[in-house]
Amino acid sequence: MYAMVYDSGSDQKRGDYLISTDRTRLDLAMIHDYLCNRSYWAQRRSFETVRRSIEHSLCFGVFLGDQQVGFARTVTDYATFAWLCDVFILESHRGKGLGKQLIQCVVDHPLLGELGIFILATRDAHELYRSYGGFDGLQASEKWMVRSPQRTT
């Protein structure tokens, strides 16, 4: 029998902000709104898809008091692989180093520390992930493949 790994809440205080993995604190409506209306990568996700993705991932929320102002999600098996995705800080809280702190919390998390492969995709934040997460360009990209959903026209 297998036990599912669940992180019930690792909290780290960063100045006035708190970064937490406690899913019960997450503001699903705010996350869905940001992903669908302000991100370039998740504009067609339904609320149900966002809810299920959070349910099956290790998520990090950034909070100022009770207000959620940032988010990151890792899809992982907790042993060999993780994919960092859906990372954002609300516009009104940018420029305070929160993105850097969030990425550092993700890569330093004890459940993700021994992974063999940790990937992400970004259109415009390469230096953030390179400097604060230790990410680099994909090595041996000729070995990697992707299966995209079939689109009907």
PyMOL commands that place a pseudoatom at each C-alpha (Angstrom):
pseudoatom trace, name=CA, resn=MET, resi=1, chain=A, elem=C, hetatm=0, pos=[0.000, 0.000, 0.000]
pseudoatom trace, name=CA, resn=TYR, resi=2, chain=A, elem=C, hetatm=0, pos=[1.264, 3.442, -0.898]
pseudoatom trace, name=CA, resn=ALA, resi=3, chain=A, elem=C, hetatm=0, pos=[0.878, 6.585, 1.166]
pseudoatom trace, name=CA, resn=MET, resi=4, chain=A, elem=C, hetatm=0, pos=[0.403, 9.863, -0.619]
pseudoatom trace, name=CA, resn=VAL, resi=5, chain=A, elem=C, hetatm=0, pos=[2.865, 12.551, 0.446]
pseudoatom trace, name=CA, resn=TYR, resi=6, chain=A, elem=C, hetatm=0, pos=[1.029, 15.643, 1.595]
pseudoatom trace, name=CA, resn=ASP, resi=7, chain=A, elem=C, hetatm=0, pos=[2.679, 18.713, 3.014]
pseudoatom trace, name=CA, resn=SER, resi=8, chain=A, elem=C, hetatm=0, pos=[0.207, 20.070, 5.547]
pseudoatom trace, name=CA, resn=GLY, resi=9, chain=A, elem=C, hetatm=0, pos=[1.812, 23.462, 5.762]
pseudoatom trace, name=CA, resn=SER, resi=10, chain=A, elem=C, hetatm=0, pos=[5.381, 24.646, 5.766]
pseudoatom trace, name=CA, resn=ASP, resi=11, chain=A, elem=C, hetatm=0, pos=[5.395, 28.345, 6.582]
pseudoatom trace, name=CA, resn=GLN, resi=12, chain=A, elem=C, hetatm=0, pos=[8.219, 30.821, 6.107]
pseudoatom trace, name=CA, resn=LYS, resi=13, chain=A, elem=C, hetatm=0, pos=[7.985, 34.439, 7.186]
pseudoatom trace, name=CA, resn=ARG, resi=14, chain=A, elem=C, hetatm=0, pos=[9.591, 36.911, 4.774]
pseudoatom trace, name=CA, resn=GLY, resi=15, chain=A, elem=C, hetatm=0, pos=[9.277, 40.402, 6.255]
pseudoatom trace, name=CA, resn=ASP, resi=16, chain=A, elem=C, hetatm=0, pos=[5.568, 41.258, 6.339]
pseudoatom trace, name=CA, resn=TYR, resi=17, chain=A, elem=C, hetatm=0, pos=[4.817, 38.351, 3.984]
pseudoatom trace, name=CA, resn=LEU, resi=18, chain=A, elem=C, hetatm=0, pos=[4.261, 34.679, 4.677]
pseudoatom trace, name=CA, resn=ILE, resi=19, chain=A, elem=C, hetatm=0, pos=[4.967, 31.873, 2.196]
pseudoatom trace, name=CA, resn=SER, resi=20, chain=A, elem=C, hetatm=0, pos=[2.958, 28.770, 3.062]
pseudoatom trace, name=CA, resn=THR, resi=21, chain=A, elem=C, hetatm=0, pos=[2.233, 25.343, 1.609]
pseudoatom trace, name=CA, resn=ASP, resi=22, chain=A, elem=C, hetatm=0, pos=[-1.025, 25.086, 3.563]
pseudoatom trace, name=CA, resn=ARG, resi=23, chain=A, elem=C, hetatm=0, pos=[-3.630, 24.470, 0.818]
pseudoatom trace, name=CA, resn=THR, resi=24, chain=A, elem=C, hetatm=0, pos=[-6.487, 25.495, 3.093]
pseudoatom trace, name=CA, resn=ARG, resi=25, chain=A, elem=C, hetatm=0, pos=[-5.215, 29.098, 2.956]
pseudoatom trace, name=CA, resn=LEU, resi=26, chain=A, elem=C, hetatm=0, pos=[-5.257, 29.303, -0.855]
pseudoatom trace, name=CA, resn=ASP, resi=27, chain=A, elem=C, hetatm=0, pos=[-7.735, 31.680, -2.490]
pseudoatom trace, name=CA, resn=LEU, resi=28, chain=A, elem=C, hetatm=0, pos=[-8.904, 29.530, -5.415]
pseudoatom trace, name=CA, resn=ALA, resi=29, chain=A, elem=C, hetatm=0, pos=[-11.023, 32.300, -6.937]
pseudoatom trace, name=CA, resn=MET, resi=30, chain=A, elem=C, hetatm=0, pos=[-8.053, 34.708, -6.987]
pseudoatom trace, name=CA, resn=ILE, resi=31, chain=A, elem=C, hetatm=0, pos=[-5.716, 32.063, -8.423]
pseudoatom trace, name=CA, resn=HIS, resi=32, chain=A, elem=C, hetatm=0, pos=[-8.225, 31.146, -11.139]
pseudoatom trace, name=CA, resn=ASP, resi=33, chain=A, elem=C, hetatm=0, pos=[-8.826, 34.812, -11.954]
pseudoatom trace, name=CA, resn=TYR, resi=34, chain=A, elem=C, hetatm=0, pos=[-5.112, 35.514, -12.297]
pseudoatom trace, name=CA, resn=LEU, resi=35, chain=A, elem=C, hetatm=0, pos=[-4.394, 32.442, -14.392]
pseudoatom trace, name=CA, resn=CYS, resi=36, chain=A, elem=C, hetatm=0, pos=[-7.352, 32.998, -16.725]
pseudoatom trace, name=CA, resn=ASN, resi=37, chain=A, elem=C, hetatm=0, pos=[-7.239, 36.778, -17.051]
pseudoatom trace, name=CA, resn=ARG, resi=38, chain=A, elem=C, hetatm=0, pos=[-3.653, 37.893, -16.477]
pseudoatom trace, name=CA, resn=SER, resi=39, chain=A, elem=C, hetatm=0, pos=[-1.323, 35.023, -17.360]
pseudoatom trace, name=CA, resn=TYR, resi=40, chain=A, elem=C, hetatm=0, pos=[-0.183, 34.166, -20.878]
pseudoatom trace, name=CA, resn=TRP, resi=41, chain=A, elem=C, hetatm=0, pos=[-0.085, 30.431, -20.234]
pseudoatom trace, name=CA, resn=ALA, resi=42, chain=A, elem=C, hetatm=0, pos=[-3.419, 29.452, -18.652]
pseudoatom trace, name=CA, resn=GLN, resi=43, chain=A, elem=C, hetatm=0, pos=[-6.103, 31.621, -20.180]
pseudoatom trace, name=CA, resn=ARG, resi=44, chain=A, elem=C, hetatm=0, pos=[-8.531, 28.825, -20.981]
pseudoatom trace, name=CA, resn=ARG, resi=45, chain=A, elem=C, hetatm=0, pos=[-8.390, 26.858, -17.738]
pseudoatom trace, name=CA, resn=SER, resi=46, chain=A, elem=C, hetatm=0, pos=[-11.708, 26.261, -16.063]
pseudoatom trace, name=CA, resn=PHE, resi=47, chain=A, elem=C, hetatm=0, pos=[-12.162, 26.782, -12.344]
pseudoatom trace, name=CA, resn=GLU, resi=48, chain=A, elem=C, hetatm=0, pos=[-12.515, 23.009, -11.935]
pseudoatom trace, name=CA, resn=THR, resi=49, chain=A, elem=C, hetatm=0, pos=[-9.200, 22.401, -13.736]
pseudoatom trace, name=CA, resn=VAL, resi=50, chain=A, elem=C, hetatm=0, pos=[-7.445, 24.925, -11.491]
pseudoatom trace, name=CA, resn=ARG, resi=51, chain=A, elem=C, hetatm=0, pos=[-9.005, 23.323, -8.397]
pseudoatom trace, name=CA, resn=ARG, resi=52, chain=A, elem=C, hetatm=0, pos=[-7.938, 19.805, -9.439]
pseudoatom trace, name=CA, resn=SER, resi=53, chain=A, elem=C, hetatm=0, pos=[-4.430, 20.946, -10.365]
pseudoatom trace, name=CA, resn=ILE, resi=54, chain=A, elem=C, hetatm=0, pos=[-3.988, 22.452, -6.900]
pseudoatom trace, name=CA, resn=GLU, resi=55, chain=A, elem=C, hetatm=0, pos=[-5.429, 19.357, -5.225]
pseudoatom trace, name=CA, resn=HIS, resi=56, chain=A, elem=C, hetatm=0, pos=[-2.788, 17.159, -6.873]
pseudoatom trace, name=CA, resn=SER, resi=57, chain=A, elem=C, hetatm=0, pos=[0.253, 19.431, -6.493]
pseudoatom trace, name=CA, resn=LEU, resi=58, chain=A, elem=C, hetatm=0, pos=[2.525, 20.884, -3.836]
pseudoatom trace, name=CA, resn=CYS, resi=59, chain=A, elem=C, hetatm=0, pos=[1.474, 24.545, -3.821]
pseudoatom trace, name=CA, resn=PHE, resi=60, chain=A, elem=C, hetatm=0, pos=[3.024, 27.650, -2.322]
pseudoatom trace, name=CA, resn=GLY, resi=61, chain=A, elem=C, hetatm=0, pos=[0.939, 30.689, -1.448]
pseudoatom trace, name=CA, resn=VAL, resi=62, chain=A, elem=C, hetatm=0, pos=[2.339, 34.130, -0.667]
pseudoatom trace, name=CA, resn=PHE, resi=63, chain=A, elem=C, hetatm=0, pos=[0.263, 36.075, 1.863]
pseudoatom trace, name=CA, resn=LEU, resi=64, chain=A, elem=C, hetatm=0, pos=[0.165, 39.559, 3.328]
pseudoatom trace, name=CA, resn=GLY, resi=65, chain=A, elem=C, hetatm=0, pos=[-2.016, 39.015, 6.372]
pseudoatom trace, name=CA, resn=ASP, resi=66, chain=A, elem=C, hetatm=0, pos=[-5.014, 37.045, 5.120]
pseudoatom trace, name=CA, resn=GLN, resi=67, chain=A, elem=C, hetatm=0, pos=[-4.703, 38.306, 1.532]
pseudoatom trace, name=CA, resn=GLN, resi=68, chain=A, elem=C, hetatm=0, pos=[-3.052, 35.994, -0.983]
pseudoatom trace, name=CA, resn=VAL, resi=69, chain=A, elem=C, hetatm=0, pos=[-0.694, 37.930, -3.268]
pseudoatom trace, name=CA, resn=GLY, resi=70, chain=A, elem=C, hetatm=0, pos=[1.296, 35.176, -4.992]
pseudoatom trace, name=CA, resn=PHE, resi=71, chain=A, elem=C, hetatm=0, pos=[1.348, 31.530, -5.954]
pseudoatom trace, name=CA, resn=ALA, resi=72, chain=A, elem=C, hetatm=0, pos=[3.529, 28.707, -7.286]
pseudoatom trace, name=CA, resn=ARG, resi=73, chain=A, elem=C, hetatm=0, pos=[2.655, 25.097, -8.006]
pseudoatom trace, name=CA, resn=THR, resi=74, chain=A, elem=C, hetatm=0, pos=[4.877, 22.036, -8.292]
pseudoatom trace, name=CA, resn=VAL, resi=75, chain=A, elem=C, hetatm=0, pos=[3.741, 18.830, -9.945]
pseudoatom trace, name=CA, resn=THR, resi=76, chain=A, elem=C, hetatm=0, pos=[5.916, 16.105, -8.463]
pseudoatom trace, name=CA, resn=ASP, resi=77, chain=A, elem=C, hetatm=0, pos=[6.347, 12.492, -7.461]
pseudoatom trace, name=CA, resn=TYR, resi=78, chain=A, elem=C, hetatm=0, pos=[8.439, 13.718, -4.466]
pseudoatom trace, name=CA, resn=ALA, resi=79, chain=A, elem=C, hetatm=0, pos=[11.254, 11.357, -5.430]
pseudoatom trace, name=CA, resn=THR, resi=80, chain=A, elem=C, hetatm=0, pos=[12.630, 11.893, -8.922]
pseudoatom trace, name=CA, resn=PHE, resi=81, chain=A, elem=C, hetatm=0, pos=[10.805, 14.676, -10.777]
pseudoatom trace, name=CA, resn=ALA, resi=82, chain=A, elem=C, hetatm=0, pos=[9.084, 18.040, -10.360]
pseudoatom trace, name=CA, resn=TRP, resi=83, chain=A, elem=C, hetatm=0, pos=[7.662, 20.637, -12.721]
pseudoatom trace, name=CA, resn=LEU, resi=84, chain=A, elem=C, hetatm=0, pos=[7.394, 24.193, -11.407]
pseudoatom trace, name=CA, resn=CYS, resi=85, chain=A, elem=C, hetatm=0, pos=[4.448, 26.048, -12.928]
pseudoatom trace, name=CA, resn=ASP, resi=86, chain=A, elem=C, hetatm=0, pos=[1.739, 28.689, -12.446]
pseudoatom trace, name=CA, resn=VAL, resi=87, chain=A, elem=C, hetatm=0, pos=[4.117, 31.081, -10.693]
pseudoatom trace, name=CA, resn=PHE, resi=88, chain=A, elem=C, hetatm=0, pos=[2.936, 34.645, -10.141]
pseudoatom trace, name=CA, resn=ILE, resi=89, chain=A, elem=C, hetatm=0, pos=[2.990, 37.643, -7.817]
pseudoatom trace, name=CA, resn=LEU, resi=90, chain=A, elem=C, hetatm=0, pos=[0.092, 40.103, -8.079]
pseudoatom trace, name=CA, resn=GLU, resi=91, chain=A, elem=C, hetatm=0, pos=[1.116, 43.282, -9.867]
pseudoatom trace, name=CA, resn=SER, resi=92, chain=A, elem=C, hetatm=0, pos=[0.580, 45.514, -6.809]
pseudoatom trace, name=CA, resn=HIS, resi=93, chain=A, elem=C, hetatm=0, pos=[3.127, 43.463, -4.806]
pseudoatom trace, name=CA, resn=ARG, resi=94, chain=A, elem=C, hetatm=0, pos=[5.883, 43.193, -7.413]
pseudoatom trace, name=CA, resn=GLY, resi=95, chain=A, elem=C, hetatm=0, pos=[9.238, 44.896, -7.027]
pseudoatom trace, name=CA, resn=LYS, resi=96, chain=A, elem=C, hetatm=0, pos=[9.654, 43.746, -3.410]
pseudoatom trace, name=CA, resn=GLY, resi=97, chain=A, elem=C, hetatm=0, pos=[11.695, 40.607, -4.066]
pseudoatom trace, name=CA, resn=LEU, resi=98, chain=A, elem=C, hetatm=0, pos=[8.726, 38.302, -3.453]
pseudoatom trace, name=CA, resn=GLY, resi=99, chain=A, elem=C, hetatm=0, pos=[9.240, 36.355, -6.681]
pseudoatom trace, name=CA, resn=LYS, resi=100, chain=A, elem=C, hetatm=0, pos=[12.853, 35.673, -5.717]
pseudoatom trace, name=CA, resn=GLN, resi=101, chain=A, elem=C, hetatm=0, pos=[11.826, 34.608, -2.218]
pseudoatom trace, name=CA, resn=LEU, resi=102, chain=A, elem=C, hetatm=0, pos=[9.054, 32.389, -3.560]
pseudoatom trace, name=CA, resn=ILE, resi=103, chain=A, elem=C, hetatm=0, pos=[11.376, 30.572, -5.967]
pseudoatom trace, name=CA, resn=GLN, resi=104, chain=A, elem=C, hetatm=0, pos=[13.971, 30.130, -3.210]
pseudoatom trace, name=CA, resn=CYS, resi=105, chain=A, elem=C, hetatm=0, pos=[11.306, 28.616, -0.912]
pseudoatom trace, name=CA, resn=VAL, resi=106, chain=A, elem=C, hetatm=0, pos=[10.228, 26.203, -3.634]
pseudoatom trace, name=CA, resn=VAL, resi=107, chain=A, elem=C, hetatm=0, pos=[13.707, 24.921, -4.477]
pseudoatom trace, name=CA, resn=ASP, resi=108, chain=A, elem=C, hetatm=0, pos=[14.723, 24.746, -0.791]
pseudoatom trace, name=CA, resn=HIS, resi=109, chain=A, elem=C, hetatm=0, pos=[11.593, 22.836, 0.279]
pseudoatom trace, name=CA, resn=PRO, resi=110, chain=A, elem=C, hetatm=0, pos=[12.612, 19.587, 2.023]
pseudoatom trace, name=CA, resn=LEU, resi=111, chain=A, elem=C, hetatm=0, pos=[10.221, 17.448, -0.047]
pseudoatom trace, name=CA, resn=LEU, resi=112, chain=A, elem=C, hetatm=0, pos=[11.820, 18.712, -3.272]
pseudoatom trace, name=CA, resn=GLY, resi=113, chain=A, elem=C, hetatm=0, pos=[15.486, 18.766, -2.276]
pseudoatom trace, name=CA, resn=GLU, resi=114, chain=A, elem=C, hetatm=0, pos=[16.610, 15.386, -3.618]
pseudoatom trace, name=CA, resn=LEU, resi=115, chain=A, elem=C, hetatm=0, pos=[14.955, 15.431, -7.021]
pseudoatom trace, name=CA, resn=GLY, resi=116, chain=A, elem=C, hetatm=0, pos=[16.836, 14.271, -10.074]
pseudoatom trace, name=CA, resn=ILE, resi=117, chain=A, elem=C, hetatm=0, pos=[14.906, 16.496, -12.494]
pseudoatom trace, name=CA, resn=PHE, resi=118, chain=A, elem=C, hetatm=0, pos=[13.234, 19.837, -11.755]
pseudoatom trace, name=CA, resn=ILE, resi=119, chain=A, elem=C, hetatm=0, pos=[11.871, 21.603, -14.841]
pseudoatom trace, name=CA, resn=LEU, resi=120, chain=A, elem=C, hetatm=0, pos=[9.905, 24.702, -15.743]
pseudoatom trace, name=CA, resn=ALA, resi=121, chain=A, elem=C, hetatm=0, pos=[8.954, 26.702, -18.795]
pseudoatom trace, name=CA, resn=THR, resi=122, chain=A, elem=C, hetatm=0, pos=[9.004, 30.487, -19.008]
pseudoatom trace, name=CA, resn=ARG, resi=123, chain=A, elem=C, hetatm=0, pos=[8.700, 33.068, -21.740]
pseudoatom trace, name=CA, resn=ASP, resi=124, chain=A, elem=C, hetatm=0, pos=[10.182, 36.003, -19.858]
pseudoatom trace, name=CA, resn=ALA, resi=125, chain=A, elem=C, hetatm=0, pos=[11.719, 35.161, -16.457]
pseudoatom trace, name=CA, resn=HIS, resi=126, chain=A, elem=C, hetatm=0, pos=[14.834, 33.179, -17.333]
pseudoatom trace, name=CA, resn=GLU, resi=127, chain=A, elem=C, hetatm=0, pos=[17.164, 35.295, -15.178]
pseudoatom trace, name=CA, resn=LEU, resi=128, chain=A, elem=C, hetatm=0, pos=[14.903, 35.022, -12.115]
pseudoatom trace, name=CA, resn=TYR, resi=129, chain=A, elem=C, hetatm=0, pos=[14.916, 31.228, -12.290]
pseudoatom trace, name=CA, resn=ARG, resi=130, chain=A, elem=C, hetatm=0, pos=[18.612, 31.039, -13.206]
pseudoatom trace, name=CA, resn=SER, resi=131, chain=A, elem=C, hetatm=0, pos=[19.712, 33.335, -10.348]
pseudoatom trace, name=CA, resn=TYR, resi=132, chain=A, elem=C, hetatm=0, pos=[17.412, 32.214, -7.551]
pseudoatom trace, name=CA, resn=GLY, resi=133, chain=A, elem=C, hetatm=0, pos=[16.496, 28.661, -8.427]
pseudoatom trace, name=CA, resn=GLY, resi=134, chain=A, elem=C, hetatm=0, pos=[19.636, 27.383, -10.091]
pseudoatom trace, name=CA, resn=PHE, resi=135, chain=A, elem=C, hetatm=0, pos=[17.754, 26.526, -13.286]
pseudoatom trace, name=CA, resn=ASP, resi=136, chain=A, elem=C, hetatm=0, pos=[19.485, 26.495, -16.657]
pseudoatom trace, name=CA, resn=GLY, resi=137, chain=A, elem=C, hetatm=0, pos=[18.630, 25.690, -20.258]
pseudoatom trace, name=CA, resn=LEU, resi=138, chain=A, elem=C, hetatm=0, pos=[17.399, 22.176, -20.950]
pseudoatom trace, name=CA, resn=GLN, resi=139, chain=A, elem=C, hetatm=0, pos=[20.318, 19.822, -21.513]
pseudoatom trace, name=CA, resn=ALA, resi=140, chain=A, elem=C, hetatm=0, pos=[19.979, 17.073, -24.100]
pseudoatom trace, name=CA, resn=SER, resi=141, chain=A, elem=C, hetatm=0, pos=[16.764, 18.606, -25.393]
pseudoatom trace, name=CA, resn=GLU, resi=142, chain=A, elem=C, hetatm=0, pos=[16.852, 16.155, -28.292]
pseudoatom trace, name=CA, resn=LYS, resi=143, chain=A, elem=C, hetatm=0, pos=[15.890, 13.443, -25.776]
pseudoatom trace, name=CA, resn=TRP, resi=144, chain=A, elem=C, hetatm=0, pos=[12.805, 15.247, -24.498]
pseudoatom trace, name=CA, resn=MET, resi=145, chain=A, elem=C, hetatm=0, pos=[9.437, 14.968, -26.167]
pseudoatom trace, name=CA, resn=VAL, resi=146, chain=A, elem=C, hetatm=0, pos=[6.060, 16.522, -25.510]
pseudoatom trace, name=CA, resn=ARG, resi=147, chain=A, elem=C, hetatm=0, pos=[2.517, 15.386, -26.206]
pseudoatom trace, name=CA, resn=SER, resi=148, chain=A, elem=C, hetatm=0, pos=[0.098, 18.256, -26.677]
pseudoatom trace, name=CA, resn=PRO, resi=149, chain=A, elem=C, hetatm=0, pos=[-3.677, 17.936, -26.597]
pseudoatom trace, name=CA, resn=GLN, resi=150, chain=A, elem=C, hetatm=0, pos=[-5.327, 17.327, -29.929]
pseudoatom trace, name=CA, resn=ARG, resi=151, chain=A, elem=C, hetatm=0, pos=[-6.960, 20.482, -31.184]
pseudoatom trace, name=CA, resn=THR, resi=152, chain=A, elem=C, hetatm=0, pos=[-9.942, 20.408, -33.462]
pseudoatom trace, name=CA, resn=THR, resi=153, chain=A, elem=C, hetatm=0, pos=[-10.651, 23.322, -35.752]
for i in range(1, 153): cmd.bond("trace and resi %d" % i, "trace and resi %d" % (i + 1))
show_as sticks, trace
zoom trace
